[in-house]
Amino acid sequence: MPRSSAFCLIVNDRAGDHSGSGSRSDMLRGLCLQAGLKAEIWRPRRGQSLTGLAHEALDRGCGTLVAAGGDGTICAVAEACHARDAPLGVIPQGTFNYFARGLGIPLEPEAAVAALAGGTKAEVHLGEVNGRIFLNNASLGLYPAILERRETTYRRWGRSRVAAYWSVAQTLVGARRAMRLNMTLDGERQELHTPLAFIANSAYQLRQFNLEGADALEDGGFALFTAPAGSQIEIMRATLGLALGTAQEGQDFDLHRAARIEIDPGRPRVLVARDGERQTMRTPLTIRRRDRPLRVLVPEAAA
């Protein structure tokens, strides 16, 4: 028989740089007990996806899914929540936590758990690429390559922001050539040569990197950033400028605004990053906004 619980915590013990005694699951279980929350801890079995685990929890009668992890974990759980019109709670446990920070969700686990009990629901607009959602961003080119190098660095040195930035430098040293992309932006076709295509869906993340484009999000679209093709030094300068928030539009990057983006890289498959998680996708890529928003529990003050 299905069982029910007010909250089901989908826990990714590998996310972020948690290094305290015991597992993340044990820590969160204790915090929920202290807060008086009726909660169950759900962890994926070997080979099971977080989205599949989230659907299983909903099938068993869970009232609210809570993603405990980084933006990639939250995105995977949000996929199931949106499909089933279930509310999503968040306990940020990642390295950067852009989604939680943008919604005013506390980064401290104790405060995040407390916010689940007294929070209210906010509506968040989702992007999708070839039917798969993203919360903050989707990209191809250099950024997925950086993430691939980052995972190798994490396995060797552990998860931290220092390791993340080091992987950027390592990837840029090996950068060689730009992509040739045939793009259609709201029906207007153009060809671009660029080492990076980055589609932003988070006004908070844009502000963090001192970038324009939030107006496009407010109008129901996306901010698409491309870096100009050039020498390895020029690519390194542009990419580091974007990472440090010092890049200049027209020099280090070009900004495009569009509600529907179609990208054909000229090959049948391409590596795409969605909120820090990599996936090989069939081309062409179609990026648009989901028609229905996602319901997310946020602190009363943030709402």
C-alpha positions in Angstrom: 0.0 0.0 0.0 1.2 3.5 -0.7 2.4 5.4 2.3 2.3 9.2 2.7 4.5 11.8 4.3 4.3 15.6 4.4 7.8 15.9 3.0 10.0 13.5 1.1 13.7 14.5 1.0 15.5 13.5 -2.2 19.1 13.4 -1.0 22.2 13.4 -3.2 25.0 12.7 -0.8 27.6 13.5 -3.5 26.5 17.1 -4.1 28.5 20.1 -2.8 31.4 20.0 -0.4 29.7 18.6 2.7 32.4 17.3 4.9 30.9 17.0 8.4 30.7 13.8 10.4 28.2 11.3 9.2 26.3 11.4 6.0 24.1 14.2 4.6 21.1 12.0 5.1 21.8 11.5 8.8 22.3 15.3 9.3 19.1 16.2 7.5 17.1 13.5 9.3 18.2 15.0 12.6 17.3 18.6 11.5 13.8 17.5 10.5 13.2 15.8 13.8 14.4 18.9 15.6 12.0 21.1 13.5 9.1 18.7 14.2 8.7 17.9 10.5 7.2 14.6 9.3 9.7 13.7 6.7 11.2 10.7 4.9 14.7 10.5 3.5 14.9 9.0 0.0 18.2 8.1 -1.6 18.7 6.7 -5.1 19.6 3.1 -5.5 22.6 2.2 -7.7 21.9 3.2 -11.2 18.6 5.0 -10.4 18.1 8.6 -11.6 17.1 11.3 -9.1 14.1 12.1 -11.4 13.0 8.4 -11.3 13.4 8.4 -7.5 11.3 11.5 -7.3 8.5 9.9 -9.4 8.6 6.9 -7.1 8.2 9.0 -4.0 5.2 10.7 -5.5 3.7 7.4 -6.4 4.1 6.4 -2.8 2.0 9.3 -1.6 4.5 12.0 -0.9 2.9 15.5 -0.4 6.0 17.7 -1.2 9.3 16.7 -2.7 12.3 18.4 -1.2 15.6 18.4 -3.2 18.7 18.3 -0.9 21.7 19.0 -3.1 23.1 21.4 -5.7 21.4 22.9 -8.7 21.7 19.7 -10.8 19.9 17.7 -8.0 17.2 20.4 -7.7 16.7 20.4 -11.5 16.3 16.6 -11.6 13.7 16.6 -8.8 11.9 19.6 -10.3 11.5 17.6 -13.5 9.2 15.2 -11.6 7.5 17.9 -9.6 6.5 19.8 -12.7 5.3 16.7 -14.5 3.1 15.8 -11.6 2.2 19.4 -10.5 3.7 18.8 -7.1 5.3 21.5 -5.0 9.1 21.5 -4.6 11.1 22.3 -1.5 14.8 23.0 -1.5 17.7 22.4 0.9 20.7 23.9 -0.9 23.7 21.6 -0.5 25.7 22.4 -3.7 28.8 24.4 -4.5 27.1 27.6 -5.9 23.4 27.2 -5.2 22.2 29.8 -7.7 18.6 28.6 -7.7 18.2 28.8 -3.9 20.0 32.1 -3.6 17.9 33.6 -6.3 14.7 32.7 -4.4 16.0 33.8 -1.0 16.1 30.3 0.4 18.7 30.1 3.3 21.9 28.3 2.6 22.3 27.1 6.2 20.6 23.6 6.5 18.9 24.5 9.8 17.3 27.6 8.4 16.4 25.9 5.1 14.6 23.1 7.0 12.8 25.6 9.2 11.7 27.4 6.0 10.0 24.3 4.7 7.5 24.3 7.6 6.7 28.0 7.5 7.2 28.8 3.8 4.8 29.9 1.1 4.7 28.9 -2.6 6.2 30.9 -5.4 5.9 30.3 -9.1 9.1 29.8 -11.1 9.3 29.8 -14.9 11.3 26.9 -16.4 13.2 26.7 -19.5 13.5 23.5 -21.6 15.9 22.2 -24.2 14.6 19.3 -26.3 11.9 18.7 -23.7 14.3 18.6 -20.7 14.0 21.4 -18.2 16.6 23.8 -16.8 16.3 26.2 -13.9 19.3 28.5 -14.3 21.0 27.9 -17.6 21.7 25.6 -20.5 24.8 25.7 -22.7 27.0 24.0 -25.2 30.6 24.4 -26.2 33.2 25.4 -23.6 31.0 25.3 -20.5 30.1 21.6 -20.8 33.8 20.9 -21.4 34.6 22.8 -18.2 32.0 20.7 -16.3 33.5 17.5 -17.6 37.0 18.6 -16.4 35.5 19.8 -13.1 34.1 16.3 -12.3 37.6 14.9 -12.8 39.1 17.5 -10.5 36.4 16.9 -7.9 37.1 13.1 -7.9 40.8 13.9 -7.2 40.7 16.9 -4.8 37.1 17.0 -3.5 34.3 19.4 -4.2 35.0 23.1 -3.6 34.8 26.5 -5.4 38.6 26.5 -5.7 38.5 23.1 -7.6 35.7 24.5 -9.8 37.7 27.6 -10.8 40.8 25.5 -11.4 38.9 23.3 -13.8 38.0 26.5 -15.8 41.6 27.4 -16.1 42.6 23.8 -17.2 39.9 23.7 -19.8 40.7 27.1 -21.3 44.4 26.1 -21.7 43.2 23.3 -24.0 40.6 25.3 -25.9 41.2 25.0 -29.6 38.4 26.0 -32.0 35.0 27.5 -32.2 31.7 25.9 -33.2 29.8 26.8 -36.3 26.2 27.2 -35.2 23.2 27.7 -37.4 20.7 29.5 -35.2 17.1 30.7 -35.4 16.1 33.3 -32.8 12.4 34.0 -32.8 12.3 33.0 -36.5 15.3 35.0 -37.5 18.1 32.8 -38.9 21.9 33.5 -38.5 25.2 31.7 -38.5 27.6 32.2 -35.7 31.2 31.0 -35.0 31.6 30.8 -31.3 33.3 28.6 -28.6 30.4 29.0 -26.3 26.6 29.4 -26.3 25.1 30.0 -22.9 21.3 30.4 -22.4 20.4 32.1 -19.2 17.1 31.7 -17.3 18.1 33.2 -14.0 18.1 37.0 -13.4 20.0 36.3 -10.1 22.8 34.6 -11.9 23.0 37.4 -14.4 23.3 39.9 -11.6 26.0 37.8 -9.9 28.2 38.1 -13.1 27.3 41.7 -13.8 25.6 40.8 -17.0 22.7 42.4 -18.9 19.7 40.4 -20.1 17.3 40.2 -17.2 14.8 42.2 -19.2 14.6 39.3 -21.7 13.6 37.0 -18.8 11.0 39.4 -17.6 9.5 39.5 -21.1 9.2 35.7 -21.2 12.4 34.8 -23.1 16.0 34.0 -22.5 19.4 35.8 -22.6 21.7 34.0 -25.0 25.4 34.8 -24.6 28.0 33.8 -27.3 31.7 34.5 -27.2 33.4 35.7 -30.4 35.7 33.3 -32.2 39.3 34.2 -31.9 42.7 33.0 -30.8 43.2 30.9 -27.7 44.3 33.9 -25.7 41.2 35.9 -26.8 38.9 32.9 -25.8 40.6 32.7 -22.4 40.2 36.4 -21.9 36.5 36.4 -22.8 35.6 33.3 -20.7 37.5 34.5 -17.7 35.9 37.9 -18.0 32.4 36.3 -18.0 33.4 34.2 -14.9 34.8 37.2 -13.0 32.0 39.6 -14.0 34.3 42.0 -15.9 33.4 41.0 -19.5 32.3 43.7 -21.9 29.4 43.3 -24.4 30.6 43.6 -28.0 34.2 42.8 -27.0 34.1 39.7 -24.9 30.6 38.5 -25.7 27.5 39.1 -27.7 24.0 39.2 -26.1 20.9 38.0 -27.9 17.4 38.0 -26.6 14.8 35.5 -27.8 11.8 33.5 -26.5 12.5 30.5 -28.9 16.0 29.4 -29.8 16.9 26.7 -32.3 20.5 25.6 -32.6 22.0 23.3 -35.3 25.7 22.6 -34.7 26.0 20.6 -37.9 26.3 17.2 -36.3 23.7 14.7 -35.0 24.5 14.9 -31.3 26.0 17.5 -29.0 27.0 17.7 -25.4 24.7 20.0 -23.5 24.9 21.2 -19.9 21.7 21.9 -17.9 22.3 23.4 -14.4 25.7 21.9 -14.2 24.7 18.4 -15.4 25.9 17.1 -18.8 23.9 15.2 -21.3 24.4 14.3 -25.0 21.4 15.4 -27.0 20.2 14.9 -30.5 20.2 18.0 -32.7 18.9 20.4 -33.6 18.3 21.8 -30.2 15.0 23.7 -29.4 15.0 26.0 -26.3 11.8 27.5 -25.1 9.9 28.2 -21.8 7.5 25.7 -20.3 3.9 26.9 -20.4 3.2 26.2 -16.8 5.4 27.4 -13.9 6.9 25.3 -11.1 5.6 25.8 -7.6 8.5 26.2 -5.1 8.4 26.6 -1.3 10.2 29.8 -0.3 10.5 31.7 3.0 7.6 34.0 3.7 9.9 37.1 3.7 11.4 36.1 0.3 8.0 35.8 -1.3 
